[in-house]
Amino acid sequence: MNKARFALYFVHIAMGLAIMAPATRFAEIKEALGVEDAVFGYALALGSLGGIIGNALATKFIARLGTRRSLQTFGLGMILVATLMAFSFTIYFFALLSLLASASYGVLNAAYNTQGVEIEGYLKRSVLPGLHGAWNIGALATAFFANFVASFLSPQIHLLIVGIVAAVVLMYASVELLREDHVDDERGHFGKIPQSNYSLILFLSFGLALGMIAETSALDWSAIYLRENLGIALGLNSVGVTVLLVCKLVLLTLIGRWNDKHGHDVIVRRLGIIGAVGYMSLILLTSFLANDENWYGTTKLFLLTLMSFVVLAIGVAAIPAAYWLSAGKIPGMSTTRGIAIVGVAMAAVLLILRPLFAFIAGSIGIEFALALTGLTLMGSALMSKHLRPVSAL
């Protein structure tokens, strides 16, 4: 079982490498496409529609292929699509890739969270935060790599290198994942959803989406925000992603023990409230100071912005693992089906929230759109009370 756990760590690392690589070069991709913030945001938001499709089909794919083969198949597809983003020649092609990437990730998410929940059940201790930490290791590695190569490597060569490395890690590690006869059987994969679960699914989906939009928006837009709104030099403008991921990784090494001691609902609520208030306050303060020419483009403004991403990391670190664990433990449903259904509903909420974010970014400003996600993070923290009934700890 420990072999499967470590293998799943490396699968998460591979996905973190591939998925975050395009985000570190979004500023250049957007510039090459010649589109405004709102249009670029709408193209990214189309990914939420892909998330609905991927999660809706996840149960069927996993029931047919199993979690291990689904991870291999859709993992390679995800890596290919992420690499092709650097080769986008029109915004329409970029939007299509965004949709395909999220659709692939919908199946991946159900598959590796199913494996994670099963491993956690066998070991009788918190495992998912560590797995999400492994994803952050991969994302962090690709962010550091971007910081180093952005000034002399084109986005195309950069993403091609990362894609090859991610594919090799994925295929090598996935050999040791749980076999299908060790993962929960197909009972509960299909059939009518118990009516008593409707409200729980709704709360879990909405709470997860509110937390995810705060993190996703920062990851998608931080490089653009630092470059265009604050005047930070190319290369340094991707440091915001790095700081967010480093802090989140450090926290994820601790959150498993905190969950075991206090319960994941308590940890999500406490950290989420701290992160929401601090992040929103610091983003608004940075926006105010950036209007002063004595602050614009300065190291002080840069450091203040990085502080806001530190606080955001505190708020979002515990959310994904806690909500996905709860989704995998919905009474009367298989692990895969619970995760997939919550994933569909979450993606549907994001399909509304991401275009709304793009509209606000285009009409009012990226900084105000980012600040408003502090409110969504607060909502996710307050909805954590619905995690306790399905806690596996």
C-alpha positions as CSV (number, residue, x, y, z in Angstrom):
1,M,0.0,0.0,0.0
2,N,2.9,2.4,0.7
3,K,4.2,1.7,-2.8
4,A,0.9,2.8,-4.2
5,R,0.9,5.9,-2.0
6,F,4.4,7.0,-3.2
7,A,3.4,6.2,-6.8
8,L,0.4,8.5,-6.4
9,Y,2.7,11.2,-5.0
10,F,4.7,11.1,-8.2
11,V,1.6,11.1,-10.4
12,H,0.5,14.3,-8.6
13,I,4.0,15.8,-9.2
14,A,3.8,15.0,-12.9
15,M,0.4,16.7,-13.2
16,G,1.5,19.7,-11.2
17,L,4.4,20.1,-13.6
18,A,2.3,19.9,-16.7
19,I,-0.8,21.8,-15.6
20,M,1.0,24.9,-14.1
21,A,3.6,25.3,-16.9
22,P,1.2,27.2,-19.2
23,A,0.1,29.6,-16.4
24,T,3.7,30.8,-15.9
25,R,3.7,32.0,-19.6
26,F,0.2,33.3,-19.9
27,A,1.4,36.9,-20.1
28,E,3.4,36.1,-23.2
29,I,0.7,33.8,-24.7
30,K,-1.9,36.6,-24.2
31,E,0.4,39.2,-25.7
32,A,1.1,37.0,-28.8
33,L,-2.7,36.4,-29.3
34,G,-3.3,40.2,-29.1
35,V,-6.4,40.0,-27.0
36,E,-7.8,42.1,-24.1
37,D,-7.9,40.8,-20.5
38,A,-11.7,40.0,-20.7
39,V,-11.4,38.0,-23.9
40,F,-8.5,36.0,-22.6
41,G,-10.4,35.4,-19.4
42,Y,-13.4,34.1,-21.3
43,A,-11.2,31.7,-23.1
44,L,-9.9,30.4,-19.8
45,A,-13.4,30.3,-18.4
46,L,-14.4,27.9,-21.1
47,G,-12.3,25.4,-19.2
48,S,-15.2,25.2,-16.7
49,L,-17.4,23.7,-19.4
50,G,-14.7,21.2,-20.0
51,G,-14.7,20.4,-16.3
52,I,-18.4,19.6,-16.4
53,I,-17.9,17.3,-19.4
54,G,-14.9,15.5,-17.9
55,N,-16.4,15.0,-14.5
56,A,-19.7,13.9,-16.0
57,L,-17.9,11.2,-18.0
58,A,-15.4,10.2,-15.3
59,T,-17.5,7.5,-13.7
60,K,-18.1,5.8,-17.0
61,F,-14.5,6.0,-18.1
62,I,-13.2,4.8,-14.7
63,A,-15.7,2.0,-14.5
64,R,-14.5,0.8,-17.9
65,L,-10.8,1.5,-17.7
66,G,-10.1,1.5,-14.0
67,T,-8.4,4.3,-12.1
68,R,-4.9,3.4,-13.1
69,R,-5.4,3.2,-16.8
70,S,-7.6,6.3,-16.7
71,L,-4.8,8.2,-15.0
72,Q,-2.3,7.0,-17.7
73,T,-4.6,7.8,-20.7
74,F,-6.0,11.1,-19.6
75,G,-2.8,12.1,-18.0
76,L,-0.9,11.9,-21.3
77,G,-3.8,13.7,-23.0
78,M,-3.7,16.5,-20.4
79,I,0.1,16.9,-20.8
80,L,-0.3,17.1,-24.6
81,V,-3.0,19.8,-24.4
82,A,-1.1,21.8,-21.9
83,T,2.0,21.8,-24.1
84,L,0.0,22.9,-27.2
85,M,-1.2,26.0,-25.3
86,A,2.1,27.6,-26.1
87,F,1.5,27.0,-29.8
88,S,-1.9,28.7,-29.9
89,F,-2.3,30.7,-33.1
90,T,-5.8,32.2,-32.3
91,I,-7.8,32.8,-29.2
92,Y,-10.3,30.3,-30.5
93,F,-7.7,27.5,-30.6
94,F,-6.5,28.5,-27.1
95,A,-10.1,28.4,-25.8
96,L,-10.5,24.9,-27.3
97,L,-7.4,23.7,-25.6
98,S,-8.6,25.2,-22.3
99,L,-11.8,23.2,-22.7
100,L,-9.9,19.9,-23.5
101,A,-7.5,20.4,-20.7
102,S,-10.2,20.8,-18.1
103,A,-12.2,17.9,-19.5
104,S,-9.1,15.6,-19.2
105,Y,-8.5,16.9,-15.7
106,G,-12.0,16.2,-14.7
107,V,-11.4,12.5,-15.3
108,L,-7.9,12.7,-13.7
109,N,-9.3,14.4,-10.7
110,A,-11.9,11.6,-10.1
111,A,-9.3,8.9,-10.7
112,Y,-6.5,10.0,-8.4
113,N,-8.8,11.3,-5.7
114,T,-10.4,7.8,-5.7
115,Q,-7.0,6.2,-5.3
116,G,-6.2,8.7,-2.6
117,V,-9.4,8.1,-0.6
118,E,-8.9,4.3,-0.9
119,I,-5.3,4.5,0.3
120,E,-6.3,6.8,3.2
121,G,-8.9,4.2,4.2
122,Y,-6.4,1.4,4.2
123,L,-3.8,3.4,6.2
124,K,-6.3,4.9,8.6
125,R,-4.6,8.4,8.6
126,S,-4.8,11.6,6.6
127,V,-3.1,11.1,3.2
128,L,-4.9,13.5,0.8
129,P,-3.2,16.7,2.0
130,G,0.2,15.1,1.3
131,L,-0.9,14.1,-2.2
132,H,-2.0,17.7,-2.9
133,G,1.3,18.8,-1.5
134,A,3.0,16.6,-4.1
135,W,1.0,18.3,-6.8
136,N,2.4,21.6,-5.5
137,I,5.9,20.2,-5.6
138,G,5.4,19.7,-9.4
139,A,3.8,23.0,-9.8
140,L,6.5,24.7,-7.8
141,A,9.2,23.0,-9.8
142,T,7.7,24.3,-13.1
143,A,7.3,27.8,-11.6
144,F,11.0,27.9,-10.6
145,F,11.9,26.6,-14.0
146,A,9.9,29.4,-15.6
147,N,11.5,32.0,-13.4
148,F,14.9,30.8,-14.7
149,V,14.2,30.3,-18.4
150,A,11.5,33.0,-19.2
151,S,14.1,35.5,-20.3
152,F,15.8,33.2,-22.9
153,L,13.5,30.3,-23.7
154,S,10.4,30.7,-25.8
155,P,7.1,29.5,-24.3
156,Q,7.0,26.7,-27.0
157,I,10.4,25.2,-26.1
158,H,9.7,25.7,-22.4
159,L,6.4,23.8,-22.4
160,L,7.7,21.1,-24.7
161,I,10.5,20.3,-22.2
162,V,8.1,20.3,-19.2
163,G,5.7,18.1,-21.1
164,I,8.3,15.4,-21.9
165,V,9.5,15.3,-18.3
166,A,5.9,15.1,-17.0
167,A,5.0,12.3,-19.3
168,V,8.0,10.2,-18.3
169,V,7.3,10.7,-14.6
170,L,3.6,9.8,-15.0
171,M,4.2,6.6,-17.0
172,Y,7.0,5.4,-14.7
173,A,5.1,6.1,-11.4
174,S,1.7,4.8,-12.5
175,V,2.9,1.2,-12.8
176,E,2.7,1.0,-8.9
177,L,-0.7,2.5,-8.5
178,L,-3.5,0.4,-6.9
179,R,-4.9,-2.3,-9.2
180,E,-8.6,-2.2,-10.0
181,D,-9.4,-5.1,-7.7
182,H,-8.1,-3.0,-4.8
183,V,-10.2,0.0,-5.5
184,D,-13.9,0.1,-4.5
185,D,-16.1,-2.0,-6.6
186,E,-18.7,-0.8,-9.1
187,R,-21.7,-0.9,-6.7
188,G,-22.9,2.7,-6.4
189,H,-21.2,3.8,-9.6
190,F,-24.5,4.1,-11.3
191,G,-28.2,4.3,-10.5
192,K,-30.4,6.9,-8.8
193,I,-28.8,9.3,-6.4
194,P,-30.4,9.0,-2.9
195,Q,-32.5,12.1,-2.4
196,S,-31.0,12.6,1.1
197,N,-27.7,13.3,-0.6
198,Y,-28.8,16.2,-2.8
199,S,-28.2,19.0,-0.2
200,L,-24.9,17.5,0.8
201,I,-23.7,17.4,-2.8
202,L,-24.8,20.9,-3.4
203,F,-23.0,22.3,-0.3
204,L,-19.8,20.4,-1.0
205,S,-19.8,21.5,-4.6
206,F,-20.5,25.1,-3.9
207,G,-18.0,25.3,-1.1
208,L,-15.3,23.7,-3.1
209,A,-16.0,26.0,-6.1
210,L,-15.8,29.1,-4.0
211,G,-12.4,28.1,-2.7
212,M,-11.1,27.0,-6.0
213,I,-12.0,30.2,-7.8
214,A,-9.8,32.2,-5.4
215,E,-6.8,29.9,-6.0
216,T,-7.4,29.4,-9.7
217,S,-7.8,33.1,-10.4
218,A,-4.5,33.9,-8.6
219,L,-2.6,31.2,-10.5
220,D,-4.1,32.2,-13.9
221,W,-3.8,36.0,-13.5
222,S,-0.9,36.7,-11.2
223,A,1.8,36.8,-13.9
224,I,-0.4,39.2,-16.0
225,Y,-1.3,41.3,-12.9
226,L,2.3,41.7,-11.8
227,R,3.5,42.5,-15.3
228,E,0.7,44.8,-16.6
229,N,-0.7,46.4,-13.4
230,L,2.4,46.7,-11.2
231,G,5.1,47.1,-13.8
232,I,7.2,44.1,-12.7
233,A,9.9,42.8,-15.1
234,L,9.4,39.7,-17.2
235,G,10.6,36.7,-15.4
236,L,10.0,38.2,-12.0
237,N,6.3,38.5,-12.8
238,S,5.9,34.7,-12.4
239,V,7.3,34.8,-8.9
240,G,3.8,35.3,-7.5
241,V,2.9,31.8,-8.6
242,T,6.1,30.5,-7.0
243,V,5.4,32.2,-3.6
244,L,1.8,30.9,-3.5
245,L,2.9,27.4,-4.2
246,V,5.8,27.4,-1.8
247,C,3.7,28.6,1.1
248,K,0.9,26.1,0.2
249,L,3.4,23.3,0.1
250,V,4.8,24.1,3.5
251,L,1.3,24.2,4.9
252,L,0.3,20.9,3.3
253,T,3.1,19.2,5.2
254,L,1.4,20.2,8.4
255,I,-2.3,20.1,7.5
256,G,-2.6,16.3,7.6
257,R,-1.6,16.2,11.3
258,W,-3.9,19.2,12.1
259,N,-6.8,17.4,10.4
260,D,-6.1,14.3,12.5
261,K,-6.1,16.3,15.7
262,H,-8.8,18.9,15.1
263,G,-10.9,17.7,12.2
264,H,-10.7,19.0,8.6
265,D,-13.8,21.2,9.0
266,V,-12.1,23.2,11.8
267,I,-8.9,23.6,9.9
268,V,-10.6,24.7,6.7
269,R,-12.7,27.3,8.5
270,R,-9.9,28.8,10.6
271,L,-7.3,29.0,7.8
272,G,-9.9,30.1,5.3
273,I,-11.1,33.1,7.3
274,I,-7.5,34.3,8.0
275,G,-6.7,34.0,4.3
276,A,-9.8,35.7,3.0
277,V,-9.5,38.8,5.2
278,G,-5.8,39.1,4.7
279,Y,-5.7,38.5,1.0
280,M,-8.5,41.0,0.2
281,S,-7.0,43.7,2.4
282,L,-3.5,43.4,0.9
283,I,-4.7,43.3,-2.7
284,L,-6.7,46.4,-2.2
285,L,-3.8,48.2,-0.4
286,T,-1.5,47.2,-3.3
287,S,-3.9,48.6,-5.8
288,F,-4.1,51.9,-4.0
289,L,-0.4,52.3,-3.8
290,A,0.2,51.3,-7.4
291,N,-1.5,54.5,-8.5
292,D,1.3,56.4,-6.9
293,E,4.2,56.7,-9.3
294,N,6.6,56.5,-6.4
295,W,5.4,53.0,-5.8
296,Y,4.7,51.7,-9.3
297,G,7.2,49.1,-10.4
298,T,9.1,49.3,-7.1
299,T,10.5,46.5,-5.0
300,K,8.3,47.5,-2.1
301,L,5.1,47.1,-4.1
302,F,6.4,43.8,-5.4
303,L,7.1,42.5,-1.9
304,L,3.7,43.7,-0.7
305,T,2.0,41.8,-3.5
306,L,4.0,38.6,-2.6
307,M,2.7,39.0,0.9
308,S,-0.8,38.8,-0.4
309,F,-0.1,35.5,-2.1
310,V,1.4,34.2,1.2
311,V,-1.9,34.9,3.0
312,L,-3.9,33.5,0.1
313,A,-1.9,30.2,0.4
314,I,-2.9,30.0,4.1
315,G,-6.6,30.4,3.2
316,V,-6.7,27.8,0.3
317,A,-4.2,25.2,1.4
318,A,-6.6,22.9,3.3
319,I,-9.7,23.3,1.1
320,P,-9.3,20.9,-1.9
321,A,-8.2,17.8,0.1
322,A,-10.9,18.3,2.7
323,Y,-13.8,18.7,0.2
324,W,-12.6,15.9,-2.1
325,L,-12.3,13.5,0.9
326,S,-15.8,14.4,1.9
327,A,-17.1,13.9,-1.6
328,G,-15.5,10.4,-1.7
329,K,-17.3,9.5,1.6
330,I,-20.9,10.4,0.7
331,P,-23.2,7.7,2.1
332,G,-24.6,5.2,-0.3
333,M,-22.3,6.2,-3.2
334,S,-19.0,4.8,-4.5
335,T,-15.8,6.9,-4.0
336,T,-15.5,7.5,-7.7
337,R,-19.1,8.5,-8.2
338,G,-19.2,10.9,-5.2
339,I,-16.1,12.7,-6.4
340,A,-17.3,12.8,-10.0
341,I,-20.7,14.2,-9.1
342,V,-19.3,16.9,-6.8
343,G,-16.8,17.6,-9.6
344,V,-19.6,18.2,-12.2
345,A,-21.5,20.5,-9.9
346,M,-18.4,22.4,-8.9
347,A,-17.4,22.9,-12.5
348,A,-20.9,24.2,-13.2
349,V,-20.5,26.8,-10.5
350,L,-17.1,27.7,-11.9
351,L,-18.6,28.1,-15.3
352,I,-20.5,31.0,-13.9
353,L,-17.8,32.4,-11.6
354,R,-14.9,32.4,-14.1
355,P,-16.6,34.5,-16.8
356,L,-17.8,36.8,-14.1
357,F,-14.2,37.2,-12.9
358,A,-13.1,37.9,-16.5
359,F,-15.9,40.5,-16.9
360,I,-14.8,42.3,-13.7
361,A,-11.2,42.1,-14.7
362,G,-11.9,43.6,-18.0
363,S,-14.4,46.3,-16.9
364,I,-13.1,47.3,-13.5
365,G,-9.6,45.9,-13.2
366,I,-7.7,42.7,-12.4
367,E,-6.8,43.9,-8.9
368,F,-10.5,44.3,-7.9
369,A,-11.4,41.0,-9.4
370,L,-8.7,39.3,-7.4
371,A,-9.8,41.1,-4.2
372,L,-13.4,40.0,-4.7
373,T,-12.2,36.3,-4.7
374,G,-11.4,37.0,-1.0
375,L,-15.1,37.0,-0.5
376,T,-15.5,33.6,-2.2
377,L,-12.7,32.2,-0.1
378,M,-14.6,33.4,3.0
379,G,-17.7,31.6,1.7
380,S,-15.8,28.4,1.3
381,A,-14.4,28.6,4.8
382,L,-17.9,29.2,6.3
383,M,-19.4,26.3,4.4
384,S,-16.9,23.9,5.9
385,K,-19.4,22.9,8.6
386,H,-20.8,20.5,6.0
387,L,-17.6,18.6,5.9
388,R,-18.0,17.0,9.3
389,P,-20.9,14.6,8.5
390,V,-18.8,12.7,6.0
391,S,-15.4,13.0,7.7
392,A,-13.4,9.8,7.4
393,L,-11.0,10.8,10.2
